[in-house]
Amino acid sequence: MCDSKVNRCECVNKTFEQLKQYENFEAAQAATHCGTECEGCIPYIKLMFASGENEFDIDDPRLNAYE
């Protein structure tokens, strides 16, 4: 595992904790445009909604299910 942690959408400068206020990924994306720039955070945001966690290892093996 890597020591790097992912806890935000850098493109729109929103933490996963802030995005949790929305019902699901689609609602968060519609309201904030998260995941629409580089798209690298999309699997992390989807995992956040599925798991309830706010921070992930950059190479979290669960991400494969959300790519």
Backbone as CSV, one residue per row, in Angstrom:
resi,resn,N_x,N_y,N_z,CA_x,CA_y,CA_z,C_x,C_y,C_z
1,MET,0.827,-1.179,0.000,0.000,0.000,0.000,0.879,1.252,0.000
2,CYS,0.362,2.275,-0.574,1.051,3.559,-0.676,0.624,4.447,0.503
3,ASP,1.477,5.377,0.908,1.142,6.283,1.999,0.275,7.448,1.553
4,SER,0.134,7.672,0.262,-0.659,8.788,-0.238,-2.141,8.524,0.012
5,LYS,-2.838,9.571,0.419,-4.273,9.480,0.685,-5.027,10.403,-0.256
6,VAL,-6.211,9.984,-0.655,-7.090,10.783,-1.498,-8.326,11.099,-0.668
7,ASN,-8.632,12.394,-0.542,-9.785,12.782,0.267,-10.586,13.929,-0.347
8,ARG,-10.339,14.214,-1.648,-11.029,15.354,-2.263,-11.004,15.251,-3.779
9,CYS,-11.891,16.021,-4.388,-11.841,16.284,-5.825,-11.043,17.567,-5.968
10,GLU,-9.827,17.449,-6.464,-8.946,18.614,-6.598,-9.477,19.610,-7.633
11,CYS,-10.133,19.145,-8.668,-10.598,20.036,-9.745,-11.593,21.079,-9.256
12,VAL,-12.462,20.695,-8.327,-13.456,21.638,-7.819,-13.200,21.977,-6.350
13,ASN,-12.069,21.492,-5.812,-11.649,21.774,-4.440,-12.748,21.460,-3.425
14,LYS,-13.320,20.260,-3.540,-14.336,19.797,-2.597,-13.837,18.512,-1.946
15,THR,-13.916,18.467,-0.612,-13.538,17.240,0.079,-14.652,16.211,-0.068
16,PHE,-14.299,14.968,0.154,-15.316,13.921,0.115,-16.336,14.148,1.227
17,GLU,-15.891,14.685,2.357,-16.821,15.004,3.447,-17.863,16.018,2.958
18,GLN,-17.449,17.011,2.186,-18.392,17.996,1.645,-19.342,17.351,0.638
19,LEU,-18.839,16.420,-0.151,-19.668,15.784,-1.177,-20.680,14.813,-0.585
20,LYS,-20.427,14.355,0.643,-21.353,13.415,1.293,-22.734,14.011,1.531
21,GLN,-22.860,15.323,1.474,-24.166,15.936,1.714,-25.164,15.601,0.608
22,TYR,-24.665,15.138,-0.520,-25.542,14.789,-1.643,-25.963,13.329,-1.535
23,GLU,-27.065,13.006,-2.171,-27.644,11.667,-2.075,-26.767,10.593,-2.707
24,ASN,-26.116,10.935,-3.819,-25.312,9.951,-4.543,-24.336,10.683,-5.463
25,PHE,-23.528,9.911,-6.175,-22.520,10.484,-7.057,-23.139,11.406,-8.099
26,GLU,-24.218,10.975,-8.701,-24.843,11.766,-9.759,-25.319,13.124,-9.237
27,ALA,-25.908,13.135,-8.058,-26.376,14.391,-7.458,-25.196,15.297,-7.107
28,ALA,-24.128,14.715,-6.566,-22.934,15.501,-6.233,-22.315,16.094,-7.481
29,GLN,-22.252,15.308,-8.535,-21.657,15.786,-9.787,-22.510,16.895,-10.406
30,ALA,-23.816,16.740,-10.382,-24.704,17.760,-10.943,-24.579,19.081,-10.177
31,ALA,-24.434,19.008,-8.864,-24.380,20.216,-8.046,-23.016,20.889,-8.035
32,THR,-21.941,20.086,-8.092,-20.598,20.657,-7.890,-19.685,20.524,-9.100
33,HIS,-20.058,19.694,-10.054,-19.235,19.370,-11.223,-18.009,18.539,-10.853
34,CYS,-18.041,17.899,-9.685,-16.925,17.035,-9.293,-16.768,15.925,-10.326
35,GLY,-15.542,15.571,-10.577,-15.249,14.491,-11.509,-15.399,14.850,-12.973
36,THR,-15.599,16.118,-13.298,-15.805,16.479,-14.702,-14.562,17.049,-15.365
37,GLU,-13.539,17.357,-14.598,-12.304,17.910,-15.176,-11.350,16.762,-15.527
38,CYS,-10.571,16.327,-14.552,-9.580,15.270,-14.836,-10.197,13.878,-14.771
39,GLU,-11.312,13.730,-14.083,-12.055,12.480,-13.915,-11.349,11.448,-13.039
40,GLY,-10.178,11.785,-12.505,-9.429,10.840,-11.679,-10.083,10.521,-10.354
41,CYS,-10.914,11.406,-9.857,-11.540,11.186,-8.552,-12.833,10.378,-8.633
42,ILE,-13.344,10.151,-9.813,-14.648,9.483,-9.937,-14.701,8.152,-9.190
43,PRO,-13.733,7.242,-9.370,-13.831,5.981,-8.617,-13.795,6.202,-7.107
44,TYR,-13.019,7.180,-6.654,-12.940,7.463,-5.222,-14.267,8.006,-4.693
45,ILE,-14.889,8.898,-5.450,-16.167,9.456,-5.005,-17.235,8.372,-4.977
46,LYS,-17.256,7.527,-5.973,-18.229,6.426,-5.979,-17.983,5.487,-4.814
47,LEU,-16.712,5.193,-4.507,-16.380,4.350,-3.362,-16.775,5.042,-2.066
48,MET,-16.618,6.352,-1.993,-17.020,7.102,-0.807,-18.518,6.934,-0.551
49,PHE,-19.321,7.051,-1.601,-20.764,6.873,-1.411,-21.100,5.433,-1.036
50,ALA,-20.379,4.466,-1.561,-20.648,3.055,-1.258,-20.180,2.666,0.145
51,SER,-19.047,3.224,0.581,-18.453,2.787,1.842,-18.719,3.724,3.021
52,GLY,-18.985,4.993,2.725,-19.152,5.977,3.788,-17.838,6.551,4.298
53,GLU,-16.723,6.072,3.767,-15.412,6.569,4.176,-15.092,7.883,3.462
54,ASN,-14.183,8.668,4.056,-13.833,9.976,3.495,-12.424,10.050,2.940
55,GLU,-11.621,9.027,3.153,-10.222,9.068,2.755,-9.790,7.664,2.325
56,PHE,-9.008,7.622,1.245,-8.624,6.333,0.676,-7.149,6.317,0.322
57,ASP,-6.560,5.135,0.419,-5.217,4.957,-0.127,-5.318,5.169,-1.627
58,ILE,-4.299,5.767,-2.195,-4.322,6.068,-3.629,-4.474,4.806,-4.471
59,ASP,-4.024,3.672,-3.939,-4.106,2.410,-4.674,-5.069,1.423,-4.010
60,ASP,-6.110,1.937,-3.383,-7.106,1.096,-2.711,-7.629,0.048,-3.698
61,PRO,-7.531,-1.231,-3.362,-7.952,-2.281,-4.298,-9.451,-2.285,-4.602
62,ARG,-10.247,-1.653,-3.771,-11.698,-1.597,-4.020,-12.053,-0.680,-5.185
63,LEU,-11.121,0.163,-5.599,-11.398,1.110,-6.680,-11.733,0.423,-7.991
64,ASN,-11.203,-0.763,-8.213,-11.451,-1.493,-9.461,-12.934,-1.671,-9.738
65,ALA,-13.728,-1.788,-8.706,-15.165,-1.991,-8.871,-15.882,-0.716,-9.325
66,TYR,-15.189,0.435,-9.262,-15.835,1.708,-9.563,-15.225,2.448,-10.738
67,GLU,-14.393,1.769,-11.494,-13.758,2.410,-12.664,-14.668,2.364,-13.865
